[in-house]
Amino acid sequence: MSEPRWTAKFTVDLESAESADHLLAALVPEATREVPKTSATLGRPSGTQVTIDVRASDAGSLRAAANTYLGWVDLAAGSELVARKAASSPRSPKPLSP
């Protein structure tokens, strides 16, 4: 990537350190991939926060990377919500065999 001219920093405040761990685990593989004209660095400034620093060589690449990372954050949050609901709901009994 050429010298970055465009940068953005996103800070995600989460409910718990466990949620921050889950988000980082979901984002690390994506941050290590080569994305043309962009790079990203993940951080953990506090127990319940995750930061995403995106650098890009042009505005269009920055916009695309920002949309992608924020989409992954939204997907991770939705997945965790579904998992929590499933874990807290009573299990339906299995149907009896005839």
SVG drawing of the C-alpha trace seen along z (x, -y; Angstrom):
<svg xmlns="http://www.w3.org/2000/svg" viewBox="-46 -12 50 58">
<polyline fill="none" stroke="black" stroke-width="0.4" points="0.0,0.0 1.3,-3.5 1.6,-6.0 -1.9,-6.3 -3.5,-9.7 -6.9,-8.9 -7.5,-7.5 -10.4,-6.7 -10.6,-5.4 -13.6,-3.7 -14.1,-2.9 -16.7,-0.3 -18.0,-0.4 -19.3,3.0 -21.2,4.3 -18.5,6.6 -14.9,7.6 -16.2,11.0 -18.1,9.2 -14.9,7.3 -13.0,10.6 -15.6,12.1 -15.4,9.0 -11.6,9.1 -11.6,12.8 -14.1,12.2 -12.1,9.2 -8.5,10.4 -8.6,12.8 -10.1,10.0 -7.5,7.4 -4.7,9.6 -5.9,10.1 -4.4,8.1 -7.1,5.6 -6.0,3.5 -5.1,-0.1 -6.0,0.3 -4.7,1.6 -6.3,1.9 -5.0,2.2 -7.1,3.4 -6.7,2.2 -8.1,2.7 -7.8,-0.6 -9.9,0.7 -11.6,4.0 -14.8,3.2 -13.6,1.2 -12.2,2.3 -10.7,-0.2 -10.3,0.2 -7.8,-2.1 -8.2,-2.1 -5.7,-3.6 -6.2,-4.0 -4.5,-5.6 -7.8,-7.1 -11.2,-8.1 -13.1,-5.4 -10.9,-2.7 -11.4,-4.2 -15.1,-4.3 -15.2,-0.6 -13.0,0.5 -15.0,-1.5 -18.3,0.0 -16.8,3.5 -15.4,3.3 -18.6,1.6 -20.6,4.4 -18.5,7.0 -19.0,5.3 -22.7,5.3 -22.7,8.9 -20.6,9.9 -23.0,8.0 -26.1,9.6 -24.5,13.1 -23.6,12.6 -27.2,11.5 -28.7,14.5 -26.2,16.8 -27.1,15.2 -30.9,15.6 -30.4,19.2 -28.3,19.9 -30.9,18.4 -34.0,19.9 -35.4,23.2 -34.7,26.1 -37.7,27.6 -38.1,31.3 -37.4,33.7 -40.4,35.3 -41.1,38.8 -40.6,41.6 -43.8,43.5"/>
</svg>
